[in-house]
Amino acid sequence: MKTKTHIDERILALVEPVAEDLGLNVVRIRVMSGKRKTVQIMAERKSDGLMEVSNCESLSREVSALLEVEDPISDAYVLEVSSPGLDRPLTDLRDFETYSGYLARLELDRLVEGRKRFRGVLAGVDGENIEIDLDHEDDTAQIPFSWISEAKLLITDDLIKAGQQAKEAAKLQNAGNKPDQIEDKLTKN
């Protein structure tokens, strides 16, 4: 789900090694049509899942030069490098484990019980299946990861709070605090 099309896959193959060298994970790549094509790259730091403007600038500079040489898109395009944001897409099986406990929306590539769209609280991963406590259902559902065509977190107060804590922890870490000092400072706030 990091990609949808062949051209997305080709760009991912070019971009991933560059992102790795910068300490970043590529979350998603999409080439979108319109008046002018847009190559959208969402990425985050491996260390903490955040993405600052300086990270976007570095990745954009490196990728821009690479795409100029490799020329995977024949038409003119705009390169857009960004963080995945709070309502991030869930594109990897690990994402469903990492964001367990948060509200998400899924779209499947097939009908299940007469529908393709589902919403609920992520409950982890079991093998190649994601687990989700669906709205208005008593049991935890298991959905094969391979059936998911789109998935994303939905913004809630808990997600906003977690995002703020992650930013604060990154600031404290960058200021040279040790992990136990960071935890102490976060729990006091």
LOFITI-820138 format. One record per residue: x, y, z of N, C-alpha, C in turn; residue number from 1. Coordinates in Angstrom, 3 decimals. Atoms other than C-alpha are relative to their C-alpha. Example, Ala and Ser with C-alpha at 12.3 -4.5 7.8 and 13.67 -1.06 7.14 Angstrom:
BEGIN
       n_c1       n_c2       n_c3      ca_c1      ca_c2      ca_c3       c_c1       c_c2       c_c3   num
      0.890     -1.190      0.000     12.300     -4.500      7.800      0.900      1.200      0.000     1
     -0.820     -1.190     -0.060     13.670     -1.060      7.140     -0.770      1.090      0.730     2
***
This chain:
BEGIN
       n_c1       n_c2       n_c3      ca_c1      ca_c2      ca_c3       c_c1       c_c2       c_c3   num
      0.807     -1.209      0.000      0.000      0.000      0.000      0.850      1.273      0.000     1
     -0.851     -1.178      0.114      3.016      2.282     -0.073     -0.160      0.600     -1.392     2
      0.158     -0.431      1.386      2.314      2.452     -3.797     -1.318     -0.548     -0.543     3
      1.210      0.503      0.659     -0.667      1.978     -6.111      0.274     -0.416     -1.435     4
     -0.226      0.229      1.419      0.748      2.025     -9.618      1.444     -0.434     -0.267     5
     -1.343      0.405      0.406      3.763      0.760    -11.513      0.987      1.166      0.130     6
     -0.903     -1.156     -0.083      5.236      4.273    -11.692      0.290      0.349      1.467     7
     -0.225     -0.201     -1.444      4.755      4.672     -7.900      1.080     -0.972      0.480     8
     -0.960      1.031     -0.413      6.689      1.405     -7.438      1.407      0.324     -0.512     9
     -1.309     -0.354      0.581      9.471      2.570     -9.740      0.640      1.136      0.786    10
     -0.534     -1.130     -0.768      9.844      5.833     -7.832      0.386     -0.455      1.408    11
     -0.337      0.528     -1.322      9.767      3.984     -4.492      1.359     -0.699     -0.032    12
     -1.273      0.720      0.120     12.637      1.768     -5.669      1.180      0.976     -0.078    13
     -1.054     -1.013      0.090     14.650      4.910     -6.450      0.165      0.768      1.317    14
      0.009     -0.882     -1.168     13.694      6.880     -3.327      0.395     -0.699      1.298    15
     -0.245      0.681     -1.280     13.926      4.239     -0.577      1.472     -0.008      0.434    16
     -1.399     -0.023     -0.450     17.746      3.934     -0.568      0.467      1.393      0.439    17
     -0.345     -1.380     -0.364     18.084      7.730     -0.435     -0.575      0.323      1.381    18
      0.645     -0.242     -1.290     15.600      7.943      2.445      0.732     -0.752      1.112    19
     -0.748      0.815     -0.981     17.442      5.121      4.265      1.274      0.717      0.422    20
     -1.256     -0.698     -0.302     20.712      7.051      4.011     -0.219      1.226      0.874    21
      0.332     -1.182     -0.795     18.986     10.055      5.591     -0.663     -0.365      1.330    22
      0.621      0.439     -1.245     17.560      7.942      8.435     -1.515      0.106     -0.022    23
      1.445     -0.157      0.169     14.021      8.117      7.043     -0.640     -1.278     -0.533    24
      0.834      1.055      0.590     11.272      5.608      6.235     -0.965      0.655     -0.969    25
      1.020     -0.465      0.934      9.135      6.153      3.163     -1.323     -0.623      0.429    26
      1.320      0.465     -0.418      5.497      5.899      4.237     -0.859     -0.287     -1.225    27
      0.846      0.174      1.185      3.826      6.356      0.862      0.519      0.850     -1.148    28
     -0.308     -0.753      1.219      4.448      7.450     -2.717     -1.215     -0.069     -0.913    29
      1.100     -0.061      0.965      1.739      8.594     -5.115      0.360      1.000     -1.092    30
     -0.081     -0.922      1.118      1.961     10.116     -8.570     -1.441      0.328     -0.347    31
      1.382     -0.430      0.207     -1.210     12.146     -8.967     -0.100      0.864     -1.253    32
      0.231     -0.763      1.230     -2.586     13.507    -12.218     -0.803      1.246      0.304    33
      0.745     -1.257     -0.100     -4.088     16.914    -12.702      0.509      0.900     -1.092    34
     -0.569     -0.932      0.966     -3.160     20.060    -14.585      1.484     -0.280     -0.171    35
     -1.411      0.365     -0.011      0.362     19.148    -13.625      0.149     -1.172      0.954    36
     -0.192      1.166     -0.860      1.452     15.805    -12.210      0.699      0.415      1.292    37
     -0.652     -0.206     -1.288      2.452     15.724     -8.559      0.557     -1.337      0.469    38
     -0.611      1.165     -0.615      4.890     13.216     -7.095      0.008      0.285      1.499    39
      0.143     -0.204     -1.440      3.902     12.986     -3.437      0.781     -1.090      0.732    40
     -0.787      0.923     -0.811      6.377     11.399     -1.026     -0.242      0.345      1.464    41
      0.161     -0.161     -1.439      5.438     10.946      2.630      1.080     -0.835      0.673    42
     -1.079      0.703     -0.698      8.265     10.020      4.966      0.023      0.409      1.463    43
     -0.160     -0.317     -1.421      9.194      9.981      8.638      1.356     -0.502      0.460    44
     -1.279      0.447     -0.559     12.318      9.627     10.743     -0.167     -1.377      0.606    45
      0.020      1.336     -0.592     13.135      6.069     11.741      0.054      0.081      1.517    46
     -0.255     -0.082     -1.438     14.164      7.195     15.205     -1.247      0.273      0.830    47
      1.142     -0.403     -0.835     10.880      8.721     16.365     -1.314      0.160     -0.763    48
      1.232     -0.098      0.772      8.331      8.705     13.532     -0.418      1.419     -0.339    49
      0.316     -1.393      0.300      8.426     12.491     13.207      0.680      0.419     -1.294    50
     -0.603     -0.524      1.224      9.371     14.611     10.202     -0.016      1.516      0.106    51
     -0.108     -1.447     -0.086     10.634     18.170     10.421      0.230      0.587     -1.387    52
     -0.200     -0.680      1.271     10.916     20.742      7.665      1.397     -0.286     -0.547    53
     -1.374      0.266      0.457     14.685     20.170      7.537      0.128     -1.401     -0.603    54
     -0.004      1.346      0.578     14.084     16.446      6.915     -0.641      0.009     -1.382    55
      0.680     -0.114      1.305     11.657     17.298      4.092      0.921      0.648     -1.024    56
     -0.916     -0.700      0.913     14.179     19.704      2.581      1.116     -0.923     -0.476    57
     -1.107      0.899      0.359     17.012     17.153      2.685     -0.453     -1.075     -0.973    58
      0.504      1.054      0.880     14.921     14.388      1.144     -0.392      0.568     -1.355    59
      0.421     -0.636      1.251     13.474     16.738     -1.462      1.198      0.307     -0.892    60
     -1.209     -0.324      0.769     16.932     17.934     -2.532      0.608     -1.250     -0.635    61
     -0.623      1.232      0.486     18.324     14.405     -2.842     -0.858     -0.686     -1.070    62
      0.912      0.683      0.924     15.261     12.960     -4.574     -0.144      0.788     -1.294    63
      0.131     -0.844      1.189     14.925     15.899     -6.957      1.162     -0.253     -0.961    64
     -1.179      0.250      0.838     18.476     15.359     -8.223     -0.061     -1.402     -0.614    65
      0.088      1.382      0.478     17.923     11.598     -8.505     -1.051     -0.148     -1.105    66
      1.068      0.110      1.000     14.635     11.931    -10.403      0.371      0.729     -1.290    67
     -0.465     -0.724      1.187     16.255     14.435    -12.747      0.891     -0.908     -0.855    68
     -0.914      0.902      0.716     18.901     11.836    -13.676     -0.743     -1.230     -0.526    69
      0.682      1.246      0.364     16.697      8.722    -13.705     -1.197      0.229     -0.918    70
      1.120     -0.419      0.854     13.731     10.521    -15.357     -1.128     -1.042     -0.109    71
      1.062      1.006      0.063     10.960      8.035    -14.385     -1.339      0.548     -0.507    72
      1.239     -0.626      0.478      8.250     10.535    -15.404      0.359      0.901     -1.166    73
     -0.358     -0.759      1.200      8.343     11.937    -18.902     -0.589      1.409     -0.001    74
      0.656     -1.310     -0.039      5.953     14.844    -18.211      0.589      0.869      1.102    75
     -0.373     -0.905     -1.087      6.564     17.886    -16.056     -0.780     -0.413      1.252    76
      0.665      0.364     -1.246      5.711     17.317    -12.406      0.485      0.903      1.129    77
     -0.365     -0.709     -1.222      5.809     18.920     -8.976      0.353     -1.062      1.033    78
     -0.407      0.919     -1.051      7.702     17.105     -6.210     -0.484      0.554      1.334    79
      0.546     -0.406     -1.301      5.954     17.242     -2.835      0.480     -1.011      1.043    80
     -0.508      0.856     -1.071      7.770     15.821      0.217     -0.584      0.504      1.310    81
      0.655     -0.423     -1.238      5.919     15.835      3.530      0.030     -1.101      1.046    82
      0.210      0.993     -1.048      5.299     14.114      6.816     -1.344     -0.663     -0.285    83
      1.297      0.635      0.205      2.418     11.644      6.896     -1.120      0.677      0.786    84
      1.004     -0.711     -0.793      0.640     13.874      9.438     -0.626     -0.881      1.067    85
      0.660      0.749     -1.068     -1.468     12.845     12.407     -0.949     -1.052     -0.555    86
      0.950      0.945      0.606     -4.124     11.210     10.235      0.694     -0.785     -1.115    87
     -0.909      0.659      0.927     -1.375      9.250      8.555     -0.612     -1.223     -0.678    88
      0.387      1.264      0.622     -1.923      6.489      6.048      0.729     -1.147      0.689    89
     -0.586      1.222     -0.556     -1.264      3.002      7.375      0.338     -0.878     -1.189    90
     -0.411      0.638      1.249      0.765      1.372      4.626      0.816     -1.264      0.181    91
     -0.856      1.146     -0.296      2.764     -1.354      6.325     -0.655     -0.786      1.134    92
      0.583      0.824     -1.048      1.676     -4.260      8.519      0.436      0.473      1.388    93
     -0.509     -0.504     -1.291      3.870     -2.840     11.315     -0.796      1.197      0.503    94
      0.776     -1.180     -0.411      1.775      0.361     11.317     -1.203     -0.389      0.852    95
      1.199      0.428     -0.724     -1.230     -1.593     12.569      0.338     -0.443      1.422    96
     -0.476      0.336     -1.350      0.809     -2.802     15.547      0.391      1.275      0.747    97
     -0.474     -1.244     -0.605      2.437      0.564     16.221     -1.157      0.872      0.478    98
      1.114     -0.885     -0.316     -0.898      2.400     16.237     -1.189     -0.739      0.609    99
      1.033      0.750     -0.711     -2.850     -0.236     18.146     -0.592      0.897      1.087   100
      0.683     -0.833     -0.987     -5.446      1.483     20.335     -0.545      1.295     -0.575   101
      0.474     -1.233      0.631     -6.153      4.301     17.867     -1.068     -0.303     -1.050   102
      1.106      0.116      0.944     -9.198      4.844     15.656      0.519      0.098     -1.436   103
     -0.438      0.018      1.393     -8.733      4.043     11.965     -1.170     -0.292     -0.929   104
      0.971      0.318      1.049    -10.681      3.791      8.723      0.711     -0.852     -1.038   105
     -0.558      0.919      0.993    -10.057      0.937      6.289     -0.905     -0.061     -1.211   106
      0.753      0.296      1.215    -11.109      0.418      2.708      0.618     -1.258     -0.590   107
     -0.471      1.278      0.526    -10.880     -3.080      1.287     -0.121     -0.031     -1.513   108
      0.067      0.166      1.455    -10.377     -4.231     -2.278     -1.130     -0.942     -0.410   109
      1.117      0.922      0.259    -13.437     -6.512     -1.968     -1.096      0.239      1.020   110
      1.118     -0.099     -0.936    -16.829     -6.671     -0.326      0.131     -1.057      1.092   111
      0.054      0.905     -1.146    -16.977     -8.222      3.143     -1.267      0.364      0.760   112
      1.296     -0.231     -0.640    -20.418     -8.597      4.680     -0.733      1.184     -0.645   113
      0.734     -0.998      0.772    -21.770     -6.333      1.934      0.592      1.393     -0.023   114
     -0.602     -1.339      0.025    -19.355     -3.435      2.381      1.512     -0.081     -0.147   115
     -1.445     -0.097      0.181    -15.817     -2.271      1.654      0.660      0.895      1.048   116
     -0.567     -0.967     -0.955    -15.363      0.463      4.285     -0.321     -0.399      1.427   117
      0.144      0.359     -1.407    -14.798     -0.179      7.971      0.708      1.040      0.851   118
     -0.571     -0.955     -0.938    -14.016      1.960     10.982      0.019     -0.646      1.376   119
     -0.085      0.546     -1.343    -12.812      0.966     14.428      1.358      0.264      0.619   120
     -1.246     -0.178     -0.744    -10.014      0.865     16.975      0.938     -1.162     -0.331   121
     -0.989      1.018      0.337     -6.888     -0.975     15.888      0.349     -0.812      1.240   122
     -0.252      0.896     -1.138     -6.206     -4.006     18.101      1.248     -0.854     -0.203   123
     -1.250      0.713      0.196     -2.863     -5.219     16.720      0.033     -0.818     -1.266   124
     -0.253      0.836      1.172     -1.675     -7.853     14.276      0.098     -1.445      0.451   125
     -0.129      1.430     -0.244     -1.990    -11.619     14.159      0.443     -0.631     -1.316   126
     -0.537      0.535      1.250      0.283    -13.063     11.493     -0.090      1.041     -1.102   127
      0.197     -0.916      1.126     -0.709    -11.435      8.193     -1.356      0.701      0.060   128
      1.309     -0.619     -0.184     -4.057    -10.234      9.573      0.109      1.175      0.959   129
      0.092     -1.091     -0.968     -4.804     -6.924     11.201     -1.238     -0.277      0.844   130
      1.140      0.162     -0.898     -7.125     -6.923     14.177     -0.570      1.379      0.285   131
      0.657     -1.285     -0.192     -9.681     -4.197     14.659     -1.324     -0.209      0.725   132
      1.277     -0.001     -0.717    -12.529     -3.566     17.078     -0.917      0.967     -0.752   133
      0.853     -0.804      0.868    -15.113     -2.351     14.588     -1.110      0.681      0.788   134
      1.125     -0.716     -0.597    -17.707      0.243     15.515     -1.245     -0.891     -0.037   135
      1.278      0.708     -0.121    -20.968     -1.390     16.690      0.126     -1.521     -0.132   136
     -0.219      1.449      0.020    -19.434     -4.905     16.802      0.551     -0.424      1.355   137
     -0.467      0.491     -1.293    -18.783     -7.012     19.905      1.361     -0.687     -0.081   138
     -1.229      0.779      0.128    -15.939     -9.205     18.618      1.052      0.759     -0.795   139
     -1.109     -0.563      0.770    -12.525     -8.194     17.330      0.043     -0.699     -1.355   140
     -0.045      0.555      1.358    -12.394     -8.654     13.554      1.451     -0.177     -0.436   141
     -1.301      0.201      0.633     -9.411    -10.047     11.681     -0.192      0.197     -1.496   142
      0.077     -0.290      1.430     -8.847     -8.713      8.191      1.379     -0.240     -0.598   143
     -1.300      0.206      0.640     -6.079     -9.971      5.898      0.579      1.332     -0.496   144
     -0.664     -1.235      0.425     -3.594     -7.163      5.318     -0.064      0.152     -1.524   145
      0.001     -0.031      1.468     -3.545     -8.076      1.613     -1.329      0.482     -0.587   146
      1.292     -0.466      0.484     -7.254     -7.128      1.330     -0.152      1.513      0.121   147
      0.144     -1.430     -0.273     -6.670     -3.528      2.441      0.569      0.805     -1.163   148
     -0.471     -0.865      1.083     -6.470     -0.993     -0.368      0.389      1.379      0.528   149
     -0.314     -1.287     -0.645     -6.412      2.140      1.852     -0.285     -0.131      1.483   150
      0.247     -0.050     -1.440     -6.121      2.686      5.584      0.647      1.258      0.543   151
     -0.588     -1.188     -0.607     -5.548      5.747      7.715     -0.523      0.174      1.411   152
      0.433     -0.345     -1.350     -5.703      6.925     11.286     -1.008      1.132     -0.093   153
      0.955     -1.097     -0.104     -8.567      9.194     12.245      0.387      0.849      1.206   154
     -0.429     -0.902     -1.065     -7.835     12.242     14.366     -0.973     -0.062      1.175   155
      0.750      0.004     -1.257     -8.989     11.913     17.973      0.823      0.773      1.025   156
     -0.737     -0.679     -1.068     -8.021     13.675     21.196      1.203     -0.823      0.442   157
     -1.108      0.871     -0.408     -5.879     10.654     22.153      1.152      0.048     -1.003   158
     -1.038     -0.049      1.024     -4.014     10.771     18.850      0.733      1.343      0.040   159
     -0.615     -1.328     -0.106     -3.403     14.515     19.195      0.946      0.040      1.201   160
     -0.820      0.026     -1.212     -2.087     14.005     22.735      1.271     -0.818     -0.233   161
     -1.165      0.843      0.284      0.228     11.186     21.585      0.978      0.725     -0.923   162
     -0.848     -0.763      0.914      1.540     13.385     18.762      0.754      1.108      0.718   163
     -0.654     -1.056     -0.774      2.262     16.239     21.158      1.084     -0.573      0.906   164
     -0.995      0.633     -0.866      4.061     13.883     23.543      1.217     -0.461     -0.803   165
     -1.117      0.439      0.848      6.168     12.471     20.700      0.883      1.188     -0.378   166
     -0.781     -1.194      0.334      7.219     15.996     19.663      0.791      0.478      1.202   167
     -0.682     -0.434     -1.220      8.048     16.917     23.243      1.164     -0.935      0.336   168
     -1.065      0.975     -0.266     10.068     13.714     23.705      1.167      0.214     -0.956   169
     -1.063     -0.247      0.977     12.011     14.472     20.510      0.780      1.258      0.368   170
     -0.683     -1.232     -0.431     12.777     18.008     21.752      0.921     -0.283      1.176   171
     -0.793      0.321     -1.182     13.989     16.667     25.098      1.210     -0.856     -0.362   172
     -1.103      0.855      0.428     16.105     14.015     23.377      1.061      0.821     -0.731   173
     -0.939     -0.848      0.735     17.644     16.585     21.067      0.752      0.947      0.928   174
     -0.647     -0.867     -0.988     18.459     18.687     24.140      0.987     -0.783      0.860   175
     -0.997      0.799     -0.694     20.608     15.799     25.405     -0.492     -0.725      1.232   176
      0.548      0.728     -1.137     18.272     14.288     27.989      0.092     -1.498     -0.233   177
     -0.022      1.458      0.063     18.554     10.583     28.775     -1.434     -0.519      0.023   178
      1.369      0.540      0.070     15.524      8.292     28.218     -0.775      0.067      1.316   179
      0.743     -0.045     -1.263     14.658      8.111     31.943     -0.335      1.435      0.395   180
      0.295     -1.405     -0.269     14.878     11.914     32.242     -1.179      0.468     -0.867   181
      1.083     -0.373      0.910     12.593     12.294     29.228     -1.331     -0.513      0.529   182
      1.236      0.581     -0.531     10.001      9.932     30.706     -0.469      0.757      1.242   183
      0.354     -0.762     -1.190     10.128     11.813     34.036     -0.623      1.337     -0.354   184
      0.499     -1.328      0.397      9.613     15.184     32.330     -1.358     -0.097     -0.674   185
      1.286      0.159      0.696      6.761     13.893     30.145     -1.122     -0.349      0.978   186
      1.046      0.394     -0.944      4.885     12.325     33.049     -0.349      1.133      0.973   187
      0.288     -1.135     -0.880      5.153     15.545     35.079     -0.860      1.037     -0.701   188
      0.805     -0.988      0.754      3.452     17.561     32.314     -1.419     -0.407     -0.125   189
***
